[in-house]
Amino acid sequence: MTYCVQDILDNASLQTRLLAGAAGVDRAVRWAHVCELMDPTEWLGEGDLLMTTGIGIPVEPEAQKLYVQRLAKARLAGVMIGENMQAPADLTALQVEAERLGLPMMLTFYSVPFSAVTRAILDASKEAEYQRRQAVSRMYESARLGLQGLGLADLLIRLSKDVHAQLYLFDGRTLQPWQDDLPALPESWCVALEKRELPASASRCSNGETEALTIGLPSMQYCHLLGIGGEFLDYGLLHHLVGVLSMELERLQAEHQRLLRLGSELLDDLLQQRITERSAQERLTHFDCAVEQTFIAITKVGGDEQSTWLRRLARLNARIAIRLQGDELITLFSVEDTARQIQAELGCILGQSNALGHALRAPEALREARLAMAHCGPTRPLVAYAQARDEQSWLPSSLDEAARVHRLVLGHLADYDKQQGARFEHTLRVFLEDNRSWQKAAQRLNIHKQTLVYRIRRIEEITGRSLESTEDVTALWIALQSAQIAGIEQ
């Protein structure tokens, strides 16, 4: 507990009473020192208590005001004057200025030695230091439990009790909790922090009513800790807290990387059908999944977004198997509401399959998720396969229909590719994706422009459709989309 001016006044053995400056009685007293100089600030600083017999206190009222002003500017804790000693008889100007500046002025009974005050402060400092050591011991006991899998939310609760303060772990960019299950910052602190740049180093901040300490965690970019209140929370304890939380976050990151690897391998084995039903059930337990109630979801992700999205998914309080396959982010999970969490966290469109049911159905479930994603739109960013209906009415509403549409429009081209070992269907997709730009498509395909012209002419001959016709282009594009939904290689 911080020793303050009020504690001196409350200590009956010190026989000290307040003369002026009642507004500052909650000031912390770091140390007490006797000084009889005209300017004690040459020897004393912030948090120090000046003890004097009054020799250095000037007699003139204006000089008394300047004396108090110097002490207040140096942020002293207060002034203790020995009663009936050598102070001027008239201290009116001293009292008025001290009251105005909120600097505590005290009178101590003649028979009380100043050494008794020093001992009281020293004893309080020892008790505070003992309490700090106890808090550090409690923190590292909490750290031990954290390494055993206590969890970040429960660890933060324990640490808050260890240091008797309110602790918040949050994203410095959004001011949202670092994980969904962590407490949110109070509204008043959100308002206060959004107006200032959060430094990585420890610093003090205020919301206008209370003060707090904030610091960035070096192990996690944008992760910040805010500590409010606490009897003895200081920069030293704050760095201990950062150490404990950094260990837990790094442990969680290592665990997440392990689960990423296991999840990617599991999804690959499921989709390539290299796994037995029994083995699938055993490996799904790592993700709290039962094969009968497991879903696959898919979204599109750019190369530069992949690491960011993976990091954001790590903050969800859910066990998710994840695989990056080209520009597709494939996820597997058990709780159906997880799809909503993923979509909200990433702000993306997301297609979700029906329940897996059994391991051998994974490729079909992926195609269901692709079809559901094709039916997503601005007003419906999350679509489950069972709900894929009229949002995009021009798209097929089932896998069988997707395969039929592709066969109807591009069947001859697919047969030609298979027989001749050509890749005309892939050429057509690239050409349409680049909005029929000859130059861009040729660059992507790494071929000469005239070669591309020849291929497109052959595609038109084989399909019987013209790429100058809007109707034919629309039909070809829908057929290509249907092939992707149905999982047909191109």
Secondary structure, DSSP 8 states (H G I E B T S, - for coil): ---BHHHHHH-GGG-EEEEE-GGGTT-B--EEEE--SS-GGGT--TTEEEEE-STTS-SSHHHHHHHHHHHHHTT-SEEEEETTSSS-S--HHHHHHHHHHT--EEEE-TTS-HHHHHHHHHHHHHHHHHHHHHHHHHHHHHHHHHHTT--HHHHHHHHHHHTTSEEEEEETTT--BSSTTS----HHHHHHHTTS---SS-EEEE-SS-EEEEEE-TTSTTEEEEEE--SS--HHHHHHHHHHHHHHHHHHHHHHHHHHHHHHHHHHHHHTT-S-HHHHHHHHGGGT--GGG-EEEEEE--GGGHHHHHHHHHTSSS--EEEEETTEEEEEESSTTHHHHHHHHHT--EEE-----SGGGHHHHHHHHHHHHHT-BTTBSEEEGGG-SSTTTTS-SSHHHHHHHHHHHHHHHHHHHHHHT--HHHHHHHHHHTTT-HHHHHHHHTS-HHHHHHHHHHHHHHHT--TT-HHHHHHHHHHHHHHHHHT---
